[in-house]
Structure formats: structure tokens, C-alpha cells
Amino acid sequence: GAGGPGDHPGGPLDLTEAAEALGVTVAELQVALGPPPPNMAGAAATLGVDVEVLRELIGRP
């Protein structure tokens, strides 16, 4: 992917790799997660992936 760490300002999560792995944009992933704290179960349902897969991609417990 283009860019590196700190490529975009904002939150503590770098969603770029997770979004690429899921085949969505970072913006789409952010919308699915909602405001902090992220709604992992809701986002997983929205994106059609298992919540454990999503947690692993994003690196959240």
C-alpha cells in the first residue's frame, strides 16, 4: 500500500491495512465501526465478516 505510519492524522487506530484486507475504504470501515468505542459486532455484521476476524485485522481485543 501507499503511505506509511502516521500518513493520516486522527485516531489511535490505523485502519488502512484492515480496510484493504476487508476490501472496503477506510471511511467505510470507520462508518461501520461508529464513534469510539468501536462497535465491533455491529461493524462485523455490516461488513459481512466474523467479529473475530475483524478484531484480528484491527488489532483490538
N, C-alpha and C positions, 0 to 999 in steps of 0.2 A: 504493500500500500504506500501511497504518497504521504509525506509528512512524518513527523516523529513525535516523541513525547512532548507535551506542552504546546502542541500545534494549535490548540484551540483553548481559549480562556473558559473559565466556568467551574463546574462542579468537580468533586473529587473522583468521580468515575470517568475513566476513559472508555467510552462505549464504541469507539471506532472498530476495533477488532471484533467485538461481539456482533455489531451490526453487520459487518461484512460476512461473518460466519452464518448469520441468520438470513442473509440476502435482503436486508432492509437498509434504509438510510439511518444515520444516527438520529435524525429528527423523528423518524417513525418509531424508533426504539424508545426515545425519550417520552414521546406521547403515550406509548403503551405502558411504560413504567409509571407515569404520572409524577406528581410532585414528591419530594422526599418525605418519608422513607419510601423507596420504590415498592410498588405493588407487584411482587414477583409472580404470584399466582395469576393475577389478572393479566399481566403482560404475557405470560406464557400462553394463556388461553387465547389472547388476542393474536399472538404471533403463530399459534398452532404448534408450539413445541412443548416438551415436557419441562416442568418447572425446574427439575434438577439440571437439565441441560442448560437452561437459561442461567441458573445460579453459577454453574461452572464457567460459562462463557464470560459472565460479568465479573466473576470473582468475588461474589458476596456469599456469606454463609446462609 
